[in-house]
Amino acid sequence: MTRGTIRPDIEIVALAPEDAPAIAAVLADAFREDPAFKLIFANTARGKDLHYHRFMEAWVAHAMEEGNPLFGVRVDDDLAAVVGIAGLDGQAPQWSVRRNLVRFLKIVPGMRLRKALAMAAATRRPADLPNRVAEISMLAVRTNYQGRGLAAALLGHAHGVVVAASSQSHVYLYTTSPSANLFYAKQGYKLVAERQVESAAVFHLLRPCDADTSL
Ligand SMILES: CC(C)(COP(=O)(O)OP(=O)(O)OC[C@H]1O[C@@H](n2cnc3c(N)ncnc32)[C@H](O)[C@@H]1OP(=O)(O)O)[C@@H](O)C(=O)NCCC(=O)NCCS
């Protein structure tokens, strides 16, 4: 297990395959009220979220299979926050439907399929991004641990990993959480595209690796 520290009181750990169920639980908790997930899943409410939860498990399994590094913060042995990085080698992350077919079939009964397809199209990377971009994904903090600086610390760590890999000029991410925009603006991200799917929006954000966030 690799360890690093951004703030002395926040210890960041590299996550491993055995952490997958805990990572999925963090994602399910953090995104339950996200407009995009509420649009595409019939139910995201705790206890009625079987298909939504399975989606989170599939997302994590896919990230692990792709070899995307995942980092987390534990508080009192609880996984409180996670972040993933894709495309460190300069490749755009691929979500292969064929490879994930069995997982998808388990999720589909709880999905509004037409809305899900529209959302998938809206999350596609803008065509005019710089060539050398890494992608930050699944930044999430359990609701009861939000507001303690965990996301800022994890994102700072992820930026450090991207810079250390030294093959990218920018970091890209998208979010479907309107309130997260302000958070990302504070971390040096600028909006490069916005796409609307009914009541949900997808914000595509970009940050140069050397962005100055000291202001
Ligand atoms: C968005 C999210 C990751 C922020 O996590 P967090 O640990 O609460 O954030 P931090 O405590 O590190 O906040 C860092 C700074 O951003 C600000 N901030 C955090 N969330 C904010 C929000 N929703 N709106 C405005 N500002 C916000 C904080 O006030 C803080 O500002 P400061 O440095 O001036 O004190 C968390 O709310 C979350 O998991 N939300 C659900 C999932 C999600 O939207 N993920 C991101 C999109 S993929």
The ligand as an ORCA input file, in Angstrom:
! r2SCAN-3c Opt
* xyz 0 1
  C     -18.031     17.929     -4.086
  C     -17.352     17.130     -2.975
  C     -16.391     16.124     -3.610
  C     -16.604     18.087     -2.031
  O     -16.030     17.311     -0.972
  P     -15.602     17.946      0.439
  O     -14.651     16.995      1.089
  O     -16.811     18.309      1.188
  O     -14.838     19.273     -0.038
  P     -13.698     20.047      0.799
  O     -14.079     20.011      2.239
  O     -12.368     19.483      0.425
  O     -13.847     21.520      0.214
  C     -12.780     22.260     -0.337
  C     -13.262     23.657     -0.656
  O     -14.327     23.629     -1.613
  C     -15.530     24.192     -1.059
  N     -16.669     23.358     -1.461
  C     -16.805     22.035     -1.287
  N     -17.982     21.607     -1.764
  C     -18.586     22.707     -2.248
  C     -19.831     22.922     -2.877
  N     -20.690     21.905     -3.100
  N     -20.151     24.186     -3.248
  C     -19.298     25.206     -3.028
  N     -18.081     25.065     -2.441
  C     -17.746     23.832     -2.057
  C     -15.330     24.137      0.443
  O     -16.093     25.143      1.079
  C     -13.852     24.384      0.565
  O     -13.567     25.757      0.403
  P     -12.362     26.466      1.219
  O     -11.097     25.821      0.698
  O     -12.494     27.901      0.814
  O     -12.626     26.177      2.648
  C     -18.389     16.368     -2.096
  O     -19.376     17.292     -1.702
  C     -19.081     15.199     -2.800
  O     -18.602     14.070     -2.741
  N     -20.225     15.444     -3.427
  C     -20.987     14.402     -4.105
  C     -20.244     13.787     -5.286
  C     -19.722     14.860     -6.225
  O     -20.425     15.806     -6.555
  N     -18.468     14.691     -6.673
  C     -17.809     15.664     -7.512
  C     -18.230     15.563     -8.899
  S     -17.587     14.154     -9.745
*
